[in-house]
Amino acid sequence: MNATKLGKIRNQLAALRRSPQGARALENLARKLGRKPVKRGKEPMWENTNFGLYPLAIPHHWGRDLSIGVKISSLAQLEDEILSLG
């Protein structure tokens, strides 16, 4: 992944922090970072096997926005992944 793509992903992450989000927006960001959905556990899990990072749970809440805590912790984990890539 080159610096231009990482810059665009950083901008997208910053925009996600400023507004309420559903699960799809976080899933799209996770997919751009190379995470893939895996079947395990109760909630949908996203895993990046290339770097051995912790799996990320992004719950679906029937189209509603994610709670503040879930959004903040998911975005923090994705931001750590961006920092490890760049």
PDB file of N, CA, C and O in Angstrom, chain B, residues numbered from 101:
ATOM      1  N   MET B 101       0.856  -1.171   0.000  1.00  0.00           N
ATOM      2  CA  MET B 101       0.000   0.000   0.000  1.00  0.00           C
ATOM      3  C   MET B 101       0.903   1.234   0.000  1.00  0.00           C
ATOM      4  O   MET B 101       1.832   1.341   0.800  1.00  0.00           O
ATOM      5  N   ASN B 102       0.615   2.145  -0.897  1.00  0.00           N
ATOM      6  CA  ASN B 102       1.480   3.315  -1.033  1.00  0.00           C
ATOM      7  C   ASN B 102       0.990   4.476  -0.146  1.00  0.00           C
ATOM      8  O   ASN B 102      -0.070   4.402   0.475  1.00  0.00           O
ATOM      9  N   ALA B 103       1.781   5.527  -0.110  1.00  0.00           N
ATOM     10  CA  ALA B 103       1.495   6.671   0.766  1.00  0.00           C
ATOM     11  C   ALA B 103       0.224   7.412   0.358  1.00  0.00           C
ATOM     12  O   ALA B 103      -0.475   7.952   1.215  1.00  0.00           O
ATOM     13  N   THR B 104      -0.080   7.445  -0.923  1.00  0.00           N
ATOM     14  CA  THR B 104      -1.284   8.139  -1.384  1.00  0.00           C
ATOM     15  C   THR B 104      -2.543   7.443  -0.872  1.00  0.00           C
ATOM     16  O   THR B 104      -3.470   8.093  -0.390  1.00  0.00           O
ATOM     17  N   LYS B 105      -2.566   6.113  -0.980  1.00  0.00           N
ATOM     18  CA  LYS B 105      -3.716   5.355  -0.484  1.00  0.00           C
ATOM     19  C   LYS B 105      -3.864   5.514   1.022  1.00  0.00           C
ATOM     20  O   LYS B 105      -4.974   5.689   1.524  1.00  0.00           O
ATOM     21  N   LEU B 106      -2.749   5.454   1.744  1.00  0.00           N
ATOM     22  CA  LEU B 106      -2.808   5.620   3.201  1.00  0.00           C
ATOM     23  C   LEU B 106      -3.311   7.004   3.574  1.00  0.00           C
ATOM     24  O   LEU B 106      -4.053   7.152   4.545  1.00  0.00           O
ATOM     25  N   GLY B 107      -2.919   8.016   2.818  1.00  0.00           N
ATOM     26  CA  GLY B 107      -3.400   9.377   3.071  1.00  0.00           C
ATOM     27  C   GLY B 107      -4.898   9.488   2.886  1.00  0.00           C
ATOM     28  O   GLY B 107      -5.578  10.134   3.683  1.00  0.00           O
ATOM     29  N   LYS B 108      -5.421   8.861   1.835  1.00  0.00           N
ATOM     30  CA  LYS B 108      -6.862   8.872   1.602  1.00  0.00           C
ATOM     31  C   LYS B 108      -7.606   8.137   2.718  1.00  0.00           C
ATOM     32  O   LYS B 108      -8.668   8.577   3.160  1.00  0.00           O
ATOM     33  N   ILE B 109      -7.047   7.027   3.163  1.00  0.00           N
ATOM     34  CA  ILE B 109      -7.680   6.265   4.246  1.00  0.00           C
ATOM     35  C   ILE B 109      -7.650   7.063   5.544  1.00  0.00           C
ATOM     36  O   ILE B 109      -8.619   7.039   6.303  1.00  0.00           O
ATOM     37  N   ARG B 110      -6.551   7.771   5.811  1.00  0.00           N
ATOM     38  CA  ARG B 110      -6.479   8.622   7.004  1.00  0.00           C
ATOM     39  C   ARG B 110      -7.554   9.710   6.966  1.00  0.00           C
ATOM     40  O   ARG B 110      -8.194   9.992   7.979  1.00  0.00           O
ATOM     41  N   ASN B 111      -7.745  10.314   5.800  1.00  0.00           N
ATOM     42  CA  ASN B 111      -8.784  11.342   5.662  1.00  0.00           C
ATOM     43  C   ASN B 111     -10.171  10.757   5.867  1.00  0.00           C
ATOM     44  O   ASN B 111     -11.027  11.388   6.487  1.00  0.00           O
ATOM     45  N   GLN B 112     -10.397   9.565   5.355  1.00  0.00           N
ATOM     46  CA  GLN B 112     -11.687   8.915   5.536  1.00  0.00           C
ATOM     47  C   GLN B 112     -11.927   8.599   7.011  1.00  0.00           C
ATOM     48  O   GLN B 112     -13.037   8.770   7.514  1.00  0.00           O
ATOM     49  N   LEU B 113     -10.885   8.138   7.701  1.00  0.00           N
ATOM     50  CA  LEU B 113     -11.011   7.841   9.126  1.00  0.00           C
ATOM     51  C   LEU B 113     -11.329   9.102   9.914  1.00  0.00           C
ATOM     52  O   LEU B 113     -12.144   9.062  10.836  1.00  0.00           O
ATOM     53  N   ALA B 114     -10.708  10.208   9.573  1.00  0.00           N
ATOM     54  CA  ALA B 114     -10.980  11.470  10.263  1.00  0.00           C
ATOM     55  C   ALA B 114     -12.426  11.905  10.031  1.00  0.00           C
ATOM     56  O   ALA B 114     -13.066  12.427  10.944  1.00  0.00           O
ATOM     57  N   ALA B 115     -12.944  11.697   8.827  1.00  0.00           N
ATOM     58  CA  ALA B 115     -14.337  12.043   8.543  1.00  0.00           C
ATOM     59  C   ALA B 115     -15.294  11.144   9.316  1.00  0.00           C
ATOM     60  O   ALA B 115     -16.349  11.597   9.759  1.00  0.00           O
ATOM     61  N   LEU B 116     -14.936   9.880   9.480  1.00  0.00           N
ATOM     62  CA  LEU B 116     -15.789   8.961  10.234  1.00  0.00           C
ATOM     63  C   LEU B 116     -15.852   9.333  11.712  1.00  0.00           C
ATOM     64  O   LEU B 116     -16.874   9.116  12.364  1.00  0.00           O
ATOM     65  N   ARG B 117     -14.776   9.888  12.240  1.00  0.00           N
ATOM     66  CA  ARG B 117     -14.771  10.298  13.652  1.00  0.00           C
ATOM     67  C   ARG B 117     -15.733  11.453  13.912  1.00  0.00           C
ATOM     68  O   ARG B 117     -16.230  11.602  15.028  1.00  0.00           O
ATOM     69  N   ARG B 118     -16.001  12.271  12.895  1.00  0.00           N
ATOM     70  CA  ARG B 118     -16.813  13.470  13.085  1.00  0.00           C
ATOM     71  C   ARG B 118     -18.310  13.234  12.975  1.00  0.00           C
ATOM     72  O   ARG B 118     -19.083  14.140  13.285  1.00  0.00           O
ATOM     73  N   SER B 119     -18.752  12.061  12.550  1.00  0.00           N
ATOM     74  CA  SER B 119     -20.181  11.862  12.340  1.00  0.00           C
ATOM     75  C   SER B 119     -20.605  10.477  12.812  1.00  0.00           C
ATOM     76  O   SER B 119     -19.770   9.577  12.904  1.00  0.00           O
ATOM     77  N   PRO B 120     -21.895  10.291  13.114  1.00  0.00           N
ATOM     78  CA  PRO B 120     -22.380   8.968  13.505  1.00  0.00           C
ATOM     79  C   PRO B 120     -22.246   7.993  12.337  1.00  0.00           C
ATOM     80  O   PRO B 120     -22.443   8.366  11.181  1.00  0.00           O
ATOM     81  N   GLN B 121     -21.913   6.758  12.646  1.00  0.00           N
ATOM     82  CA  GLN B 121     -21.672   5.778  11.594  1.00  0.00           C
ATOM     83  C   GLN B 121     -22.419   4.488  11.844  1.00  0.00           C
ATOM     84  O   GLN B 121     -22.684   4.104  12.983  1.00  0.00           O
ATOM     85  N   GLY B 122     -22.750   3.832  10.752  1.00  0.00           N
ATOM     86  CA  GLY B 122     -23.276   2.486  10.797  1.00  0.00           C
ATOM     87  C   GLY B 122     -22.131   1.512  10.595  1.00  0.00           C
ATOM     88  O   GLY B 122     -20.981   1.913  10.412  1.00  0.00           O
ATOM     89  N   ALA B 123     -22.454   0.243  10.631  1.00  0.00           N
ATOM     90  CA  ALA B 123     -21.422  -0.782  10.521  1.00  0.00           C
ATOM     91  C   ALA B 123     -20.793  -0.810   9.130  1.00  0.00           C
ATOM     92  O   ALA B 123     -19.609  -1.121   8.997  1.00  0.00           O
ATOM     93  N   ARG B 124     -21.563  -0.492   8.101  1.00  0.00           N
ATOM     94  CA  ARG B 124     -21.032  -0.588   6.732  1.00  0.00           C
ATOM     95  C   ARG B 124     -19.858   0.349   6.474  1.00  0.00           C
ATOM     96  O   ARG B 124     -18.918  -0.022   5.771  1.00  0.00           O
ATOM     97  N   ALA B 125     -19.899   1.537   7.022  1.00  0.00           N
ATOM     98  CA  ALA B 125     -18.801   2.486   6.803  1.00  0.00           C
ATOM     99  C   ALA B 125     -17.504   1.954   7.423  1.00  0.00           C
ATOM    100  O   ALA B 125     -16.433   2.074   6.828  1.00  0.00           O
ATOM    101  N   LEU B 126     -17.605   1.366   8.620  1.00  0.00           N
ATOM    102  CA  LEU B 126     -16.415   0.800   9.253  1.00  0.00           C
ATOM    103  C   LEU B 126     -15.942  -0.448   8.521  1.00  0.00           C
ATOM    104  O   LEU B 126     -14.739  -0.687   8.416  1.00  0.00           O
ATOM    105  N   GLU B 127     -16.875  -1.242   8.015  1.00  0.00           N
ATOM    106  CA  GLU B 127     -16.498  -2.433   7.258  1.00  0.00           C
ATOM    107  C   GLU B 127     -15.771  -2.047   5.969  1.00  0.00           C
ATOM    108  O   GLU B 127     -14.805  -2.707   5.586  1.00  0.00           O
ATOM    109  N   ASN B 128     -16.220  -0.995   5.302  1.00  0.00           N
ATOM    110  CA  ASN B 128     -15.544  -0.539   4.090  1.00  0.00           C
ATOM    111  C   ASN B 128     -14.119  -0.089   4.392  1.00  0.00           C
ATOM    112  O   ASN B 128     -13.200  -0.368   3.622  1.00  0.00           O
ATOM    113  N   LEU B 129     -13.937   0.603   5.505  1.00  0.00           N
ATOM    114  CA  LEU B 129     -12.600   1.047   5.892  1.00  0.00           C
ATOM    115  C   LEU B 129     -11.716  -0.153   6.234  1.00  0.00           C
ATOM    116  O   LEU B 129     -10.548  -0.197   5.849  1.00  0.00           O
ATOM    117  N   ALA B 130     -12.273  -1.119   6.954  1.00  0.00           N
ATOM    118  CA  ALA B 130     -11.514  -2.325   7.306  1.00  0.00           C
ATOM    119  C   ALA B 130     -11.114  -3.094   6.046  1.00  0.00           C
ATOM    120  O   ALA B 130     -10.002  -3.614   5.961  1.00  0.00           O
ATOM    121  N   ARG B 131     -12.018  -3.164   5.072  1.00  0.00           N
ATOM    122  CA  ARG B 131     -11.730  -3.860   3.820  1.00  0.00           C
ATOM    123  C   ARG B 131     -10.597  -3.158   3.065  1.00  0.00           C
ATOM    124  O   ARG B 131      -9.742  -3.819   2.475  1.00  0.00           O
ATOM    125  N   LYS B 132     -10.591  -1.825   3.082  1.00  0.00           N
ATOM    126  CA  LYS B 132      -9.527  -1.074   2.402  1.00  0.00           C
ATOM    127  C   LYS B 132      -8.171  -1.316   3.043  1.00  0.00           C
ATOM    128  O   LYS B 132      -7.143  -1.243   2.371  1.00  0.00           O
ATOM    129  N   LEU B 133      -8.164  -1.603   4.338  1.00  0.00           N
ATOM    130  CA  LEU B 133      -6.910  -1.856   5.039  1.00  0.00           C
ATOM    131  C   LEU B 133      -6.456  -3.312   4.925  1.00  0.00           C
ATOM    132  O   LEU B 133      -5.431  -3.692   5.492  1.00  0.00           O
ATOM    133  N   GLY B 134      -7.213  -4.118   4.197  1.00  0.00           N
ATOM    134  CA  GLY B 134      -6.799  -5.502   3.972  1.00  0.00           C
ATOM    135  C   GLY B 134      -7.418  -6.501   4.923  1.00  0.00           C
ATOM    136  O   GLY B 134      -7.014  -7.664   4.932  1.00  0.00           O
ATOM    137  N   ARG B 135      -8.372  -6.095   5.715  1.00  0.00           N
ATOM    138  CA  ARG B 135      -9.051  -7.032   6.612  1.00  0.00           C
ATOM    139  C   ARG B 135     -10.112  -7.792   5.843  1.00  0.00           C
ATOM    140  O   ARG B 135     -10.691  -7.285   4.882  1.00  0.00           O
ATOM    141  N   LYS B 136     -10.359  -9.025   6.284  1.00  0.00           N
ATOM    142  CA  LYS B 136     -11.367  -9.871   5.648  1.00  0.00           C
ATOM    143  C   LYS B 136     -12.297 -10.423   6.722  1.00  0.00           C
ATOM    144  O   LYS B 136     -11.861 -10.690   7.842  1.00  0.00           O
ATOM    145  N   PRO B 137     -13.580 -10.598   6.387  1.00  0.00           N
ATOM    146  CA  PRO B 137     -14.508 -11.158   7.372  1.00  0.00           C
ATOM    147  C   PRO B 137     -14.206 -12.628   7.630  1.00  0.00           C
ATOM    148  O   PRO B 137     -13.910 -13.386   6.706  1.00  0.00           O
ATOM    149  N   VAL B 138     -14.287 -13.019   8.899  1.00  0.00           N
ATOM    150  CA  VAL B 138     -14.098 -14.417   9.294  1.00  0.00           C
ATOM    151  C   VAL B 138     -15.298 -14.842  10.133  1.00  0.00           C
ATOM    152  O   VAL B 138     -15.936 -14.023  10.795  1.00  0.00           O
ATOM    153  N   LYS B 139     -15.590 -16.134  10.091  1.00  0.00           N
ATOM    154  CA  LYS B 139     -16.719 -16.673  10.852  1.00  0.00           C
ATOM    155  C   LYS B 139     -16.201 -17.201  12.189  1.00  0.00           C
ATOM    156  O   LYS B 139     -15.641 -18.295  12.264  1.00  0.00           O
ATOM    157  N   ARG B 140     -16.398 -16.411  13.235  1.00  0.00           N
ATOM    158  CA  ARG B 140     -16.126 -16.890  14.583  1.00  0.00           C
ATOM    159  C   ARG B 140     -16.726 -15.912  15.572  1.00  0.00           C
ATOM    160  O   ARG B 140     -16.776 -14.708  15.321  1.00  0.00           O
ATOM    161  N   GLY B 141     -17.169 -16.429  16.672  1.00  0.00           N
ATOM    162  CA  GLY B 141     -17.749 -15.576  17.695  1.00  0.00           C
ATOM    163  C   GLY B 141     -19.173 -15.172  17.378  1.00  0.00           C
ATOM    164  O   GLY B 141     -19.777 -15.624  16.405  1.00  0.00           O
ATOM    165  N   LYS B 142     -19.683 -14.310  18.228  1.00  0.00           N
ATOM    166  CA  LYS B 142     -21.073 -13.877  18.124  1.00  0.00           C
ATOM    167  C   LYS B 142     -21.259 -12.746  17.122  1.00  0.00           C
ATOM    168  O   LYS B 142     -22.234 -12.736  16.371  1.00  0.00           O
ATOM    169  N   GLU B 143     -20.343 -11.809  17.106  1.00  0.00           N
ATOM    170  CA  GLU B 143     -20.399 -10.648  16.211  1.00  0.00           C
ATOM    171  C   GLU B 143     -19.550 -10.907  14.974  1.00  0.00           C
ATOM    172  O   GLU B 143     -18.640 -11.734  15.013  1.00  0.00           O
ATOM    173  N   PRO B 144     -19.834 -10.213  13.879  1.00  0.00           N
ATOM    174  CA  PRO B 144     -18.976 -10.341  12.687  1.00  0.00           C
ATOM    175  C   PRO B 144     -17.558  -9.861  13.000  1.00  0.00           C
ATOM    176  O   PRO B 144     -17.366  -8.757  13.509  1.00  0.00           O
ATOM    177  N   MET B 145     -16.582 -10.690  12.694  1.00  0.00           N
ATOM    178  CA  MET B 145     -15.178 -10.375  12.980  1.00  0.00           C
ATOM    179  C   MET B 145     -14.435 -10.091  11.681  1.00  0.00           C
ATOM    180  O   MET B 145     -14.710 -10.692  10.643  1.00  0.00           O
ATOM    181  N   TRP B 146     -13.495  -9.168  11.764  1.00  0.00           N
ATOM    182  CA  TRP B 146     -12.657  -8.795  10.633  1.00  0.00           C
ATOM    183  C   TRP B 146     -11.214  -9.022  11.045  1.00  0.00           C
ATOM    184  O   TRP B 146     -10.788  -8.559  12.103  1.00  0.00           O
ATOM    185  N   GLU B 147     -10.456  -9.735  10.212  1.00  0.00           N
ATOM    186  CA  GLU B 147      -9.114 -10.148  10.576  1.00  0.00           C
ATOM    187  C   GLU B 147      -8.131  -9.809   9.460  1.00  0.00           C
ATOM    188  O   GLU B 147      -8.453  -9.923   8.277  1.00  0.00           O
ATOM    189  N   ASN B 148      -6.939  -9.396   9.849  1.00  0.00           N
ATOM    190  CA  ASN B 148      -5.857  -9.152   8.903  1.00  0.00           C
ATOM    191  C   ASN B 148      -4.760 -10.151   9.210  1.00  0.00           C
ATOM    192  O   ASN B 148      -4.020  -9.982  10.179  1.00  0.00           O
ATOM    193  N   THR B 149      -4.647 -11.181   8.404  1.00  0.00           N
ATOM    194  CA  THR B 149      -3.680 -12.240   8.664  1.00  0.00           C
ATOM    195  C   THR B 149      -2.271 -11.863   8.214  1.00  0.00           C
ATOM    196  O   THR B 149      -1.306 -12.505   8.628  1.00  0.00           O
ATOM    197  N   ASN B 150      -2.134 -10.840   7.378  1.00  0.00           N
ATOM    198  CA  ASN B 150      -0.817 -10.448   6.884  1.00  0.00           C
ATOM    199  C   ASN B 150       0.073  -9.901   7.987  1.00  0.00           C
ATOM    200  O   ASN B 150       1.282 -10.130   7.969  1.00  0.00           O
ATOM    201  N   PHE B 151      -0.499  -9.186   8.942  1.00  0.00           N
ATOM    202  CA  PHE B 151       0.299  -8.523   9.962  1.00  0.00           C
ATOM    203  C   PHE B 151       0.100  -9.105  11.347  1.00  0.00           C
ATOM    204  O   PHE B 151       0.731  -8.630  12.291  1.00  0.00           O
ATOM    205  N   GLY B 152      -0.748 -10.110  11.514  1.00  0.00           N
ATOM    206  CA  GLY B 152      -0.955 -10.735  12.812  1.00  0.00           C
ATOM    207  C   GLY B 152      -1.595  -9.801  13.827  1.00  0.00           C
ATOM    208  O   GLY B 152      -1.276  -9.860  15.014  1.00  0.00           O
ATOM    209  N   LEU B 153      -2.495  -8.940  13.368  1.00  0.00           N
ATOM    210  CA  LEU B 153      -3.162  -7.998  14.259  1.00  0.00           C
ATOM    211  C   LEU B 153      -4.376  -8.654  14.904  1.00  0.00           C
ATOM    212  O   LEU B 153      -4.874  -9.673  14.425  1.00  0.00           O
ATOM    213  N   TYR B 154      -4.847  -8.053  16.002  1.00  0.00           N
ATOM    214  CA  TYR B 154      -6.026  -8.568  16.670  1.00  0.00           C
ATOM    215  C   TYR B 154      -7.235  -8.478  15.756  1.00  0.00           C
ATOM    216  O   TYR B 154      -7.351  -7.538  14.970  1.00  0.00           O
ATOM    217  N   PRO B 155      -8.143  -9.453  15.852  1.00  0.00           N
ATOM    218  CA  PRO B 155      -9.379  -9.350  15.073  1.00  0.00           C
ATOM    219  C   PRO B 155     -10.239  -8.196  15.581  1.00  0.00           C
ATOM    220  O   PRO B 155     -10.179  -7.827  16.754  1.00  0.00           O
ATOM    221  N   LEU B 156     -11.024  -7.646  14.694  1.00  0.00           N
ATOM    222  CA  LEU B 156     -11.867  -6.497  15.009  1.00  0.00           C
ATOM    223  C   LEU B 156     -13.328  -6.898  14.851  1.00  0.00           C
ATOM    224  O   LEU B 156     -13.726  -7.395  13.797  1.00  0.00           O
ATOM    225  N   ALA B 157     -14.120  -6.687  15.880  1.00  0.00           N
ATOM    226  CA  ALA B 157     -15.550  -6.973  15.813  1.00  0.00           C
ATOM    227  C   ALA B 157     -16.289  -5.699  15.412  1.00  0.00           C
ATOM    228  O   ALA B 157     -16.147  -4.657  16.053  1.00  0.00           O
ATOM    229  N   ILE B 158     -17.078  -5.797  14.345  1.00  0.00           N
ATOM    230  CA  ILE B 158     -17.914  -4.678  13.906  1.00  0.00           C
ATOM    231  C   ILE B 158     -19.355  -5.175  13.914  1.00  0.00           C
ATOM    232  O   ILE B 158     -19.794  -5.810  12.955  1.00  0.00           O
ATOM    233  N   PRO B 159     -20.094  -4.894  14.982  1.00  0.00           N
ATOM    234  CA  PRO B 159     -21.453  -5.430  15.098  1.00  0.00           C
ATOM    235  C   PRO B 159     -22.448  -4.729  14.191  1.00  0.00           C
ATOM    236  O   PRO B 159     -22.328  -3.537  13.910  1.00  0.00           O
ATOM    237  N   HIS B 160     -23.427  -5.489  13.741  1.00  0.00           N
ATOM    238  CA  HIS B 160     -24.540  -4.944  12.951  1.00  0.00           C
ATOM    239  C   HIS B 160     -25.702  -4.726  13.905  1.00  0.00           C
ATOM    240  O   HIS B 160     -26.046  -5.623  14.674  1.00  0.00           O
ATOM    241  N   HIS B 161     -26.304  -3.565  13.869  1.00  0.00           N
ATOM    242  CA  HIS B 161     -27.431  -3.254  14.742  1.00  0.00           C
ATOM    243  C   HIS B 161     -28.646  -2.868  13.915  1.00  0.00           C
ATOM    244  O   HIS B 161     -29.256  -1.822  14.137  1.00  0.00           O
ATOM    245  N   TRP B 162     -28.994  -3.728  12.953  1.00  0.00           N
ATOM    246  CA  TRP B 162     -30.203  -3.573  12.154  1.00  0.00           C
ATOM    247  C   TRP B 162     -30.320  -2.191  11.519  1.00  0.00           C
ATOM    248  O   TRP B 162     -31.397  -1.596  11.542  1.00  0.00           O
ATOM    249  N   GLY B 163     -29.247  -1.678  10.962  1.00  0.00           N
ATOM    250  CA  GLY B 163     -29.282  -0.414  10.249  1.00  0.00           C
ATOM    251  C   GLY B 163     -29.132   0.824  11.114  1.00  0.00           C
ATOM    252  O   GLY B 163     -29.045   1.932  10.587  1.00  0.00           O
ATOM    253  N   ARG B 164     -29.099   0.663  12.422  1.00  0.00           N
ATOM    254  CA  ARG B 164     -28.926   1.817  13.301  1.00  0.00           C
ATOM    255  C   ARG B 164     -27.453   2.202  13.380  1.00  0.00           C
ATOM    256  O   ARG B 164     -26.570   1.418  13.033  1.00  0.00           O
ATOM    257  N   ASP B 165     -27.208   3.424  13.843  1.00  0.00           N
ATOM    258  CA  ASP B 165     -25.830   3.863  14.055  1.00  0.00           C
ATOM    259  C   ASP B 165     -25.212   3.080  15.202  1.00  0.00           C
ATOM    260  O   ASP B 165     -25.908   2.627  16.111  1.00  0.00           O
ATOM    261  N   LEU B 166     -23.889   2.928  15.144  1.00  0.00           N
ATOM    262  CA  LEU B 166     -23.176   2.255  16.226  1.00  0.00           C
ATOM    263  C   LEU B 166     -23.128   3.156  17.452  1.00  0.00           C
ATOM    264  O   LEU B 166     -23.189   4.380  17.344  1.00  0.00           O
ATOM    265  N   SER B 167     -23.018   2.537  18.606  1.00  0.00           N
ATOM    266  CA  SER B 167     -22.892   3.342  19.825  1.00  0.00           C
ATOM    267  C   SER B 167     -21.550   4.062  19.817  1.00  0.00           C
ATOM    268  O   SER B 167     -20.625   3.672  19.105  1.00  0.00           O
ATOM    269  N   ILE B 168     -21.460   5.110  20.613  1.00  0.00           N
ATOM    270  CA  ILE B 168     -20.235   5.931  20.654  1.00  0.00           C
ATOM    271  C   ILE B 168     -19.021   5.094  21.047  1.00  0.00           C
ATOM    272  O   ILE B 168     -17.961   5.214  20.433  1.00  0.00           O
ATOM    273  N   GLY B 169     -19.168   4.252  22.061  1.00  0.00           N
ATOM    274  CA  GLY B 169     -18.040   3.446  22.528  1.00  0.00           C
ATOM    275  C   GLY B 169     -17.542   2.473  21.480  1.00  0.00           C
ATOM    276  O   GLY B 169     -16.335   2.328  21.286  1.00  0.00           O
ATOM    277  N   VAL B 170     -18.466   1.802  20.800  1.00  0.00           N
ATOM    278  CA  VAL B 170     -18.083   0.848  19.755  1.00  0.00           C
ATOM    279  C   VAL B 170     -17.397   1.581  18.616  1.00  0.00           C
ATOM    280  O   VAL B 170     -16.382   1.116  18.097  1.00  0.00           O
ATOM    281  N   LYS B 171     -17.941   2.714  18.228  1.00  0.00           N
ATOM    282  CA  LYS B 171     -17.364   3.496  17.127  1.00  0.00           C
ATOM    283  C   LYS B 171     -15.954   3.957  17.477  1.00  0.00           C
ATOM    284  O   LYS B 171     -15.033   3.810  16.674  1.00  0.00           O
ATOM    285  N   ILE B 172     -15.784   4.510  18.666  1.00  0.00           N
ATOM    286  CA  ILE B 172     -14.473   5.026  19.072  1.00  0.00           C
ATOM    287  C   ILE B 172     -13.440   3.911  19.163  1.00  0.00           C
ATOM    288  O   ILE B 172     -12.320   4.075  18.681  1.00  0.00           O
ATOM    289  N   SER B 173     -13.794   2.776  19.771  1.00  0.00           N
ATOM    290  CA  SER B 173     -12.818   1.700  19.916  1.00  0.00           C
ATOM    291  C   SER B 173     -12.476   1.062  18.571  1.00  0.00           C
ATOM    292  O   SER B 173     -11.322   0.704  18.335  1.00  0.00           O
ATOM    293  N   SER B 174     -13.457   0.918  17.693  1.00  0.00           N
ATOM    294  CA  SER B 174     -13.192   0.348  16.363  1.00  0.00           C
ATOM    295  C   SER B 174     -12.296   1.271  15.549  1.00  0.00           C
ATOM    296  O   SER B 174     -11.345   0.821  14.910  1.00  0.00           O
ATOM    297  N   LEU B 175     -12.606   2.574  15.575  1.00  0.00           N
ATOM    298  CA  LEU B 175     -11.783   3.527  14.834  1.00  0.00           C
ATOM    299  C   LEU B 175     -10.370   3.619  15.404  1.00  0.00           C
ATOM    300  O   LEU B 175      -9.412   3.806  14.655  1.00  0.00           O
ATOM    301  N   ALA B 176     -10.234   3.488  16.725  1.00  0.00           N
ATOM    302  CA  ALA B 176      -8.902   3.517  17.335  1.00  0.00           C
ATOM    303  C   ALA B 176      -8.078   2.319  16.878  1.00  0.00           C
ATOM    304  O   ALA B 176      -6.888   2.456  16.593  1.00  0.00           O
ATOM    305  N   GLN B 177      -8.704   1.148  16.807  1.00  0.00           N
ATOM    306  CA  GLN B 177      -7.986  -0.036  16.360  1.00  0.00           C
ATOM    307  C   GLN B 177      -7.608   0.079  14.877  1.00  0.00           C
ATOM    308  O   GLN B 177      -6.511  -0.320  14.484  1.00  0.00           O
ATOM    309  N   LEU B 178      -8.505   0.618  14.066  1.00  0.00           N
ATOM    310  CA  LEU B 178      -8.181   0.823  12.654  1.00  0.00           C
ATOM    311  C   LEU B 178      -7.087   1.877  12.475  1.00  0.00           C
ATOM    312  O   LEU B 178      -6.243   1.757  11.586  1.00  0.00           O
ATOM    313  N   GLU B 179      -7.105   2.903  13.317  1.00  0.00           N
ATOM    314  CA  GLU B 179      -6.059   3.932  13.259  1.00  0.00           C
ATOM    315  C   GLU B 179      -4.701   3.351  13.639  1.00  0.00           C
ATOM    316  O   GLU B 179      -3.689   3.709  13.037  1.00  0.00           O
ATOM    317  N   ASP B 180      -4.663   2.462  14.628  1.00  0.00           N
ATOM    318  CA  ASP B 180      -3.410   1.797  14.991  1.00  0.00           C
ATOM    319  C   ASP B 180      -2.882   0.966  13.822  1.00  0.00           C
ATOM    320  O   ASP B 180      -1.675   0.878  13.599  1.00  0.00           O
ATOM    321  N   GLU B 181      -3.802   0.364  13.091  1.00  0.00           N
ATOM    322  CA  GLU B 181      -3.395  -0.414  11.927  1.00  0.00           C
ATOM    323  C   GLU B 181      -2.801   0.485  10.840  1.00  0.00           C
ATOM    324  O   GLU B 181      -1.813   0.123  10.201  1.00  0.00           O
ATOM    325  N   ILE B 182      -3.403   1.649  10.634  1.00  0.00           N
ATOM    326  CA  ILE B 182      -2.865   2.597   9.655  1.00  0.00           C
ATOM    327  C   ILE B 182      -1.455   3.025  10.053  1.00  0.00           C
ATOM    328  O   ILE B 182      -0.567   3.124   9.206  1.00  0.00           O
ATOM    329  N   LEU B 183      -1.255   3.276  11.343  1.00  0.00           N
ATOM    330  CA  LEU B 183       0.068   3.681  11.818  1.00  0.00           C
ATOM    331  C   LEU B 183       1.095   2.564  11.640  1.00  0.00           C
ATOM    332  O   LEU B 183       2.259   2.832  11.343  1.00  0.00           O
ATOM    333  N   SER B 184       0.669   1.316  11.820  1.00  0.00           N
ATOM    334  CA  SER B 184       1.604   0.208  11.647  1.00  0.00           C
ATOM    335  C   SER B 184       1.959  -0.010  10.165  1.00  0.00           C
ATOM    336  O   SER B 184       3.048  -0.489   9.847  1.00  0.00           O
ATOM    337  N   LEU B 185       1.035   0.346   9.269  1.00  0.00           N
ATOM    338  CA  LEU B 185       1.307   0.202   7.834  1.00  0.00           C
ATOM    339  C   LEU B 185       2.197   1.320   7.305  1.00  0.00           C
ATOM    340  O   LEU B 185       3.010   1.108   6.406  1.00  0.00           O
ATOM    341  N   GLY B 186       2.035   2.511   7.872  1.00  0.00           N
ATOM    342  CA  GLY B 186       2.747   3.669   7.320  1.00  0.00           C
ATOM    343  C   GLY B 186       3.855   4.026   8.154  1.00  0.00           C
ATOM    344  O   GLY B 186       4.574   4.978   7.852  1.00  0.00           O
TER     345      GLY B 186
END
